[in-house]
Amino acid sequence: MFEIRRGNERGHANHGWLDSYHSFSFADYHDPEHVHFGALRVINEDRVAGGQGFGTHGHRDMEIISYVLEGALAHRDSMGNGSTIRPGDVQRMSAGTGVRHSEYNGSPSETAHFLQIWIIPDAQGGAPGYEEKRFDDAEKRGRLRVIASPSGRDGAVKVGADAEIYAGLFNGDERAEFDVPAGRRVYVHVARGAVSVNGEALKAGDAAKLEDVSKVTIERGDDAEVLVFDLA
């Protein structure tokens, strides 16, 4: 299977302070054809106006990853964590038995642009947890750099799910191949720019679902930033 989902086919909600695109069913957007893909449950592309944000609210039994594209995102949670993350930072919050947090634009004037990703954990009722790591552009340039994995290998954030996430930056002749382990599925999300995935042209907001393939090839990038999800 090689199925392309164009960015303009996603759910969309504009609340003034928040402009959000939903790759999967979320809040008032429900699409039975796009509820989840394996353990991947949510990819929301959010733009939050300066000085605005999400007030304190609760989550449970979900692995929540924030990936900043532009601006700054300030985080506070009931575990006592407080941090501001910027492009290159990856934040993981394991909601487990329950956690409350807030997320605000760290700038009073500039827009914060980020992806919020939810992954269904392998088991419910775990202890809440928090982690953040930084991955500079050089680590992602022309290659797929693991940024999240169950083991936390190679300095990735550790997720309690059978899923790995890779990030890459591609321009011009830069190219990467991902060998898909047998029986796995892959989801590719183009965060910005444009790129070719297995010969198909994708641009910012587009995604590809792949099953029963042995390799994913990313090439012909035009200032592209790409996330690749390796899923059971």
N, C-alpha and C positions, 0 to 999 in steps of 0.2 A: 504494500500500500504506500502510495505517495500522494498525500492530499494537501493542497495548498489552501490556506485561509488568509484572505486578504485583510489588510488592516481596516478597510472601510466596512467590512462585514462584522466587525466586533460590536458588542454592546457599547453604548455611549451615554454618559450622564454629565451634564454641565450644571454645577451648582453655584456658578459665579466664582467663588473662592477656590473651587476644585473642578478641574476638567479631567474626566477619567474615562479610559477605554478598557473594556473588559473582554479578555480573550475567552473566558469561560463564564458560565452563569454566576451572577453575583448580585446581591441586593435585589433591586426591582427588575434586573435583566435576567430573564430565564429562557434558555435555549436548550431543549432536550437533546439536541445534536452536539452540544458543546458544554457538558457538565464537568468533565474531567478527562484527562488522558493518562491512564495508569494512575500513579500517585500524584500527578500534577493537577492541582485543584484550582488554582487562581494565578493568573498573571494580569495584574491591573497596571496600566500605564497612567500614572497620575501626574498632573501639573497642579501645584498648590501655590496660590498667590502669596506674595510677601506678607509676612506677619500672621498668616493663617495656618490652620492645621486641624488635626483630628484630636478632639478632647479625650480625656481619660475614658477608656472603654475596655471591655474584657474579651479574652480569647481562652479557648481550652482545646487540647488535643489537636494541635496543628503546628507544623514547622513553618515559621514565617521568615522569609528572607527579603531584605530590602537592598536594592541595587541602584545607586544614585547615578544619574546621567548628567545632570546639571544642577548647580546650586548646592544647598546644604539642608540636611534633615536632622532636626533635633529630637532625640528620643529620651523619654523618662518612663520607668516602669516600677511596679510594686516590689520587684526584687532588689531595688536600690540602685539600679543602673541608670546612668545619665551620660549621654554622649551626643556629639554632632558628627554625622557622617557626610562625606563629600564624594565626588567622582573618584573611583578607584577603591572605595571602601565597600565591604560586603558585611552586612549585619544579619545574624541569625538569632531569632528568639524562639525557643521551644515553649509552647504554651502549656503543655502537659495538663496537670490537674487544675490549672487556672492561673492567669496572670492578667494584670491590668496595666495599660500603658497609654501614653500619648505620643503623638508625632506632630511636630510643627516645622514650618519653614524657618530655617535658621537665619534668614535674611529679612529685614523689614521691607525690602523693595524688589528684590530679584525673585523670579519664579523658581521654585524647586521642582525638578523633573526627575521622577524615579519610577522604578518598577517594584511593585510589591508582589511577592510570589508566595503562594501557600502550597505546601506539600503534605499529603496525608501521612502521618507517622505509621510505623510498623505496629506499634502497640499504643493503646490508650492508657491514660492515668499515670504517665511518667512525671518525673520531677521537672518543674519549669527550669529553663536555663537560658543563658545569653552568651553570645560570642560575637566578636567582630574582628575582621582581618583586612589588611590593605594589599591590593594587587596593582602595582604600577603598570602604566601602559606598556613598558618594555617587556613585561612578563606575558602580555597578551598579543603583542604585535606579530602578525603573521602566523599565529598558532592558537591552539585551543588550550587554555590554562584551566586546570581543575580549580574551582573556587568553593565547592561544597561536595562533601562525600560522607558516607556513613562512618568511615574510619578517620576522617580528617587528614587524609594522606597529603603529602607534599605541601603542608601548611594550609590546606583548605579548612573552612569552617566545617564543623561536624554536625550532620543531620541524622535524626533518628528515623530514617526511612531508606528503603532500597532504591536510592536515586543518587545520581551524580550530576552536577552542573558544571559546565565549562563556559568560559568567556573568551572571545577572540576579537581582535581588531584587524581589518583587512582593507588593503588599498592596492590598486594596480595589480602587479603580478603576484602578490602575496597569496598563499594557498595553503590549505590544511586538509588532511584526510582523517576521518574518525572511523576506526574499525569497530563495527557494531558487534558486541558479544552475541553469541547465538541465543535466540529467544527473547532478546531485548527490543524495546521500541525507542524511538528517538523523536524528540520534539525540538525544532529549531525556531527561535524567535529572533527576528531582526529588530534590534533596539533603535538603530539609526543608520542612515546611509542606504546603500544598495549592494547586493551581492548575488552570486549565483550559487544555488544549492542543488547538487546533482543535475546541473544543466538548466535549472529553472530560475528565472530572474525573480528575486524578491527585493522589496524595499521596506523602509521603516514601517513597522506595525504589522508586516506580513509574517506568517508562520507556516511551517511545514510539519505534517505528521508523517512519520515513516515507520513502517513495520515490514518484517520479512525482507530486510535489506542487509547486506554485509558491510557496506561502506557509505559514509556520507562525505561528500567532497564540497568544500567551501572555497570559492575562488572568484576572480574578477570583481573584487570589492571596489566600491566607491565611497571612501570614508565610512566603512561599515563597522558597526559594533554588533556582535552576534552572541546569543546565549544558546547553548546546546544542552539538552536534558537527556540523560541516559536513564531509562526507566524500565522497571520490570513489566 
